[in-house]
Amino acid sequence: MPIGRFLFFSILGSLPWNAALLVGGILLGANYEALYHAIRPFEIVIYVIVVIGIVVVIALWLRGRDRRAESSQGG
């Protein structure tokens, strides 16, 4: 892909995400502490969900890799 096209689509894709983060930061403003204390009781649950998600992604990746290896060996 030409560098100009790559940069165009990279900027086009990152603009909405960066705009959302900017607006969220502006709206959150001084209420950051209140949000932090509201989410704090769920911190362990969030960590567990993230770790389970990572394990699932790795397991699916390994399973796909094993299937590709088997099919390339003619088995």
C-alpha positions as CSV (number, residue, x, y, z in Angstrom):
1,M,0.0,0.0,0.0
2,P,1.4,3.4,-0.9
3,I,2.5,5.5,2.1
4,G,0.1,8.3,1.3
5,R,-2.9,6.0,1.2
6,F,-1.8,4.3,4.4
7,L,-1.5,7.6,6.2
8,F,-4.8,8.8,4.9
9,F,-6.7,5.7,6.2
10,S,-4.7,5.7,9.4
11,I,-5.7,9.3,10.2
12,L,-9.3,8.7,9.0
13,G,-9.6,5.7,11.4
14,S,-7.9,7.3,14.4
15,L,-9.8,10.6,14.3
16,P,-13.1,9.3,15.7
17,W,-11.3,7.4,18.4
18,N,-9.2,10.4,19.4
19,A,-12.2,12.7,19.2
20,A,-14.2,10.4,21.5
21,L,-11.3,10.3,24.1
22,L,-11.0,14.0,23.9
23,V,-14.7,14.6,24.4
24,G,-14.8,12.0,27.2
25,G,-12.0,13.7,29.0
26,I,-13.6,17.1,28.7
27,L,-16.9,15.8,30.0
28,L,-15.4,13.8,32.8
29,G,-13.2,16.7,33.9
30,A,-13.2,17.1,37.7
31,N,-15.5,14.1,38.1
32,Y,-12.6,11.7,37.6
33,E,-12.4,10.8,41.3
34,A,-16.1,10.1,41.5
35,L,-15.9,7.7,38.5
36,Y,-12.8,6.0,39.9
37,H,-14.6,5.4,43.2
38,A,-17.7,4.1,41.4
39,I,-15.7,1.6,39.3
40,R,-13.4,0.5,42.1
41,P,-15.7,-2.3,43.5
42,F,-15.7,-3.9,40.1
43,E,-11.9,-3.7,39.5
44,I,-11.2,-7.4,40.2
45,V,-14.2,-8.5,38.0
46,I,-12.8,-6.3,35.1
47,Y,-9.4,-7.8,35.5
48,V,-10.8,-11.4,35.5
49,I,-12.8,-10.6,32.3
50,V,-9.8,-9.2,30.5
51,V,-7.6,-12.2,31.5
52,I,-10.3,-14.6,30.3
53,G,-10.5,-12.8,27.0
54,I,-6.8,-12.9,26.5
55,V,-6.8,-16.7,27.3
56,V,-9.6,-17.3,24.8
57,V,-7.9,-15.3,22.1
58,I,-4.6,-17.2,22.6
59,A,-6.5,-20.6,22.7
60,L,-8.3,-19.8,19.4
61,W,-5.0,-18.6,17.8
62,L,-3.2,-21.8,18.9
63,R,-6.1,-24.0,17.6
64,G,-6.1,-22.3,14.2
65,R,-2.3,-22.6,14.0
66,D,-2.5,-26.4,14.8
67,R,-5.2,-26.9,12.2
68,R,-3.1,-25.1,9.5
69,A,-0.1,-27.2,10.4
70,E,-2.2,-30.4,10.1
71,S,-3.6,-29.4,6.8
72,S,-0.2,-28.5,5.4
73,Q,1.1,-31.9,6.3
74,G,-1.6,-33.6,4.4
75,G,-3.2,-35.2,7.5
